[in-house]
Amino acid sequence: MGAPTRRHVLAAAGCSLSLAGCLLETGSEVTELVTPETTPDDDWTEPEWRPAEGVPSTADVTTTTVVSDLEIPWDLTFAGGDAFLTERDGGVRRFDATELATAADLVPADGETVLAAADLPEQAAPGEGGILGIGVHPSYPGPSELFVYYTVDDGEIENRLVSYDLESETLESVLEGIPGATTHNGGRVTIGPEDDLWVTTGDAEDPTLTQDPSSRAGAVLRLTPDGEPAPENPDWGPDGDRRIYTLGHRNPQGIAFTPQGTPIVAEHGPSARDEVSLLRPGGNYGWDLVRGGPDDPDYGSYDEYDDATPPVVNTGPETTWAPSGIAFYDGDAIAPWENHILVCGLGSNALYALKLVPDGATLEDGDGVRYDAAWLDNRLTATAYTLFEGEFGRLRHVEPGPDGSLYLLTSNRDGRASAGFPTDEDDRLIRLEPASSSAA
């Protein structure tokens, strides 16, 4: 069996490992991981989809800047012929999706501001905070409802989720009391396959909150559009928030779904150790106790903790992606990119394409980095390919368009750019479409 893990030592010492988990603390360190009292069945099955053959490359696409001079854009989503874009301290803009898809050069208009920063009560943009994620009601344009995640400072920093009706111009609270700070606010919002509202939250610079199921920090939330817990969510006990789908996250800023509906999350790690995970309902992703493999000098290993849910990718203590927005590209317009998870990198100034295969499968890796350590998620194995490194600077989000194109948002005016950025055009919305050879 080998040396006892800290978990086993605690159990032998008489710690009550209840279904809700045992929380022991030494100073500010959580030493046990929380688990739900009841967990929905994990309906994972081996996916019917398969990775496209070949290795993705920047030669597969052409790039066109369609909007420039944006002020720290953060999120982008398409619905009903419209494209909605957030800027951290600028509000929400609406563009015509067809115009973005067909423009040969810059879109002439700057987009219509449909919700200004001043329209959001107590809106603030401290550090990494501000107007962040945006989602659109699944039945848009009936109702014409947007969901916006933003940071407030009314004497204490927190985050809120609100809905805004474009027709009546009414703003309503969906969820308040999301812990916030100058960094680690999470902030991505999306609509899931069953029309639930999914929201990622950060640890608000207080890692102990991520192991507290009564807190909304360091979690992935699944809500109904009116802010109630999705009925199928895990039960975290009498004091737990039923909106929590998974917890133990540090600063997740990307969420997407596989074609079979499995949620995928990307999150920032501490000094590297960035992760991409296929979520399991009720999963605990270990922060801030667990964050790597058995050779990590500073954090516990996933294989030492039965209650920790491992990721498919952990970049390790030496490699930083600084991942933000992600997308699962299941279109066939850019054939070599089909069925890859696309992950935007901020500090790495790159876009990553993750190819997933059943664990143990053989696949051409090319110049990719394969993540196949025994302590990682054993359902699928990921290979990562690096694209556009250094070409556009910091990449905040990637979003599939309705026509099969992809769109990138840069984040070069947030005070952290380097290596010649920002340029005169920054920040930008960039369209990626198939090169002639890829489309043939």
FENZI-V688023 format. One record per helix or strand of 3 or more residues. SS is the DSSP state (a for helix, b for strand). FROM is the first residue (numbers start at 1). TO is the last residue. If there is no record, write none. Layout:
BEGIN
SS/FROM/TO + SS/FROM/TO
END
This chain:
BEGIN
a/6/12 + a/58/60 + b/61/67 + b/73/79 + b/82/87 + b/91/96 + a/97/102 + b/112/115 + a/117/119 + b/131/136 + b/145/153 + b/157/165 + b/170/179 + b/189/191 + b/197/200 + a/207/211 + b/219/223 + b/244/247 + b/251/257 + b/263/267 + b/275/278 + b/290/292 + a/302/304 + b/323/329 + a/335/337 + b/340/345 + b/350/358 + b/369/371 + b/380/387 + b/395/400 + b/406/410 + b/429/434 + a/436/439
END
